């Protein structure tokens, strides 16, 4: 195949893949037809030769079986009008043989189609027939090349008195062979035409599948595809119609946490076997539909899109949104701090106005008392937090969230059992978990009567335990696990980012430290989230 395509290029034949394939298939079909014809003709010639020799032998045996022929040979001389010549010519004309020659033990002809040869020795040795053996052969004689049969002529007493030789003209054998060639060529031509039609239909299908491209173009496209897939900073996964992996580029392997050395071994494996059960697998397999679907794989936040291909497979793309999500959450934290500062600024402004009014009215003692009371309240609140939560980051977070809660009319309080020493190994994850849960609790409690949020932080050995309770409507029935799924949220989508990642990240952060998170309800009908982080304390 490659040799034929190389020859086609050298001869300047069409470069399109479909044309080259069609020409190659036609050449193969023609070659097969010629080879089959040759292979058929070779044994046919041998078969026709064998049939002619057997026919000649059968005629000779029939003639030698007549006892009158042996008797005539013994009592007559070899003459053109003798009884042996008359009988032999009768047999020759009846059977269509080229000659029927009867010889005596000395090899002298007693019959021959040419009467002038009667009485002369035969041109070929009759020894085998005179010795009692039947002979079949193709040989050259006085009448040319012929298929011959020779048998002994036996008298009534069983004595061999001569031999009978019958010849079939070899030209008749060749004529039969040549006569069979047109029919054979007709069959070969029909087979070639059928092969050409099949080749044309196949080439048309290949033309549609290859978009009428040349082999060089297809090779270039494959090379470009490989370079593009493994160089782009977007993950690409191709699946077949059965959900088996066709292709995973380097970026997709990185985003999904797959080993780059095992990418080639993933081809043909089911997606569920490669990634395991989870939202990421459901999104890539098409069991979850939509555009720009968010999913969490390991510590990464991914955005996935999926498109079905013409053959029933699919191609999914993955983008890393981890850094953007971190920036968005940092912005949320900044906005929360701004809200806290704004709330404090609003509260301080009111207090300054009150203090100014007391001074203008000349109520100096009352003004002094008011300042002392306000300073004491703030100092006692901050001291209460820092006494129970010794880690400065967590304490600062709770103080800030307290100001935001006050602005929103929600009471943020610490549970009586709260006591967390300043021995956290990595306070960052606990700060993120606490901030997400408190924000969700504030949103849930804000619409309730006498809204409140309670935070409990304590140490149990080397484990950190967190409980966040609120007075909101609680968790929907039967959705205790679904709320931790990426994309699930009761809030309206934000213009800045998608909703439904906070609780999923809380679970991921807890599981990354070997911990767990659980959702339940309070006695008042609100929600309670519990997080346990083992080995979180030194």
Secondary structure, 3 states (H helix, E strand, C coil): CHHHHHHHHHCCCCCEHHHHHHHHHHHHHHHHHHHHHHHHHHHHHHHHHHHHHHHHHHHHHHHHCCHHHHHHHHHCCCCCCCHHHHHHHHHHHHHCCCEEEEEECCCEECCCCCHHHCCCECCCCCHHHHCCCCEEEEEEECCEEEEEEEEEEECCCCCEEEEEEEEEEHHHHHHHHHHHHHHHHHHHHHHHHHHHHHHHHHHHHHHHHHCCCEHHHHHHHHHHHHHHHHHCCCEEEEECCCCEEEEECHHHHHHHCCCHHHCHHHCCCEHHHHHCCCHHHHHHHCCCCCCCEEEEECCEEEEEEEEECCCCCEEEEEEECHHHHHHHHHHHHHHHHHHHHHHHHHHHHHHHHHHHHHHHCCCHHHHHHHHHHHHHHHHHHHHHHHHHECCHHHHHHHHHHHHHHHHCCCEEEECCCCEECCCECCHHHHHHHHHHHHHHHHHHHCCCCCCEEEEEEEEECCEEEEEEEECCCCCCCCCCCHHHCCCCCCCCCCCCCCCCCHHHHHHHHHHHCCCEEEEEECCCCCEEEEEEECCCEC
